[in-house]
């Protein structure tokens, strides 16, 4: 009942004083709208996997072997880099699981960052998220070109690979504008077939071929040691970028407090096993030098090389075709996901409204989709494949760092912003601190390119916000500002919380509370151990004028007495 009272107060009360705007003492509404909650745990896991299994396994292993070998000699210990990357991803996955159960609306990381840190950081994170998904999709199309070359060689028909990639990109953009939702249903069987094929090839190799265990486990397999492993882990981090995608459809998941965290963690565990197992067997089956194409250049079709070595040309061709289909599917989903960030930012008035326009016929954000497609075309044309992978990983690491920070900030400011997740991270704040420190370490190891990319996102996001978003958004107190204030000036933070409860309860804007409004204000503050008769007694005791009204000074004095009794 009290929840209903709280929600009513928000809409009935006059606007809060400027220094109190943003303090939310009422529970967050479930704004999933009319979306039907129909997704159980299994489809949730599959959706998450469909966002992960792609170029991270079909293209990246050979590049990672060269990265671990210092850029000159490929080595086979990359399975450990994938494992380390998963360990650093884990805290972010746990944090996002908590955030997804606290904010019932669909939207994902951008929403969480925006709600925690405000519009400036929201703009920067939205830009970073868009860049991450865009670059990952571009990476998939680069892999598409590599495997298309294999098909071209087999069929004996010349294909202009650059033109083919651009035509495919044009097709994918058109499909996204048309809004053909049934395409998404195709992604699930594609991912399941791809996964089964990869496991099957690995088991076939283990059963029929001589394994070179030293290639995966010897000291030389890990380059120069822990630094090489960590640097490569940062490089392959993008492979896990889709692990938290299911949070974006949180409004459609049954029992979200259970299925969201379980879905995220189970899909992460499965993807980790797949990445580690495949890359380990790949290194033991195929000499790492076979993944090279000339000096200092890794091949971008490692799964074809692996499948051909195990099963011959025909199996290799099947692997190439399956790779093309899988990465096309990934690029299709990637454009859809990445285009939603500028769309959401436009709705929040942080970027020009044209990016939020919806096609009159197809009901899709067509300008956001077109802009994303053009950016992908530029990335495919001008950026080397290694740089695309590195930048995508760098952006994702930064987002995971911020997501871990969101949980710490929201937990610390919960009394003023009613942060009440249905599922909470275990071992808080250990996981979050580990995720932040681990993420920062990986960023530093990645080197200048990742840091420059992140700095560019910060600068560009700040410019966009200052030139456009700042004038279109209202200033309000964010959980981050409350968090800082609670640690630098806790008495002021508490004063603001109490004043907010007064003004929210003052539904007629008179500057005074009657008995019912006082009871509502006390409830908003979360005062425990006080029943209705006790509150009535305190009200009349504070009413020194005996006019059955409590002024703000009387209210402040009474609340101080009630909270200092301990």
Buried (B, 14 or more C-beta within 10 A) or exposed (E): EEEEBBEEBEEEBEEBEEBBBBBBBBEBEEEBEEBEBEBEBEBBBBBBBBBBBBBBBBBBBBBBBBBBBEEEBBBBBBBBBBBBBBEBBBBBBBBBBBBBBBBBBBBBBBBBBBBBBBBBBBBBBBBBBBBBBBBBBBBBBBBBBBBBBBBBEBEEEEBEBEEBBBEBBEEBBEBBBBBBEEBBEEBBEBBBEBBEBBBBBBEBBBEEBEBBEEBBBEEEBBBEEEEBBBBBBBBBBBBBBBBBBBBBBBBBBBEBBBBBBBBBBBBBBBBBEBBBBBBBBBBBBBBBEBBBEEEEBBBBBBBBBBBBBBBEEEBBBBBBBBBBBBBBBBBBBBBBBBBBBBBBBBEBBBBBEEBBBBBEEEEBBBBBBBBBBEBBBEBBEEBEBBBBBBBBBBBBBBBBBBBBBBBBBBBBBBBBBBBEBBBBBEEBBEBBBBBBBBBEBBBEBBEEEBBEBBEBBBEBBBEBBEEBBBEBBEEBBBBBBBBBBBEEEEEEBBBBBBBBBBBBBBBEEEEBBBBEBBBBBBBBBEBEEBEEEEBEEBBEEBBEEEEEBBBBEBBBBBBEEBEEEE
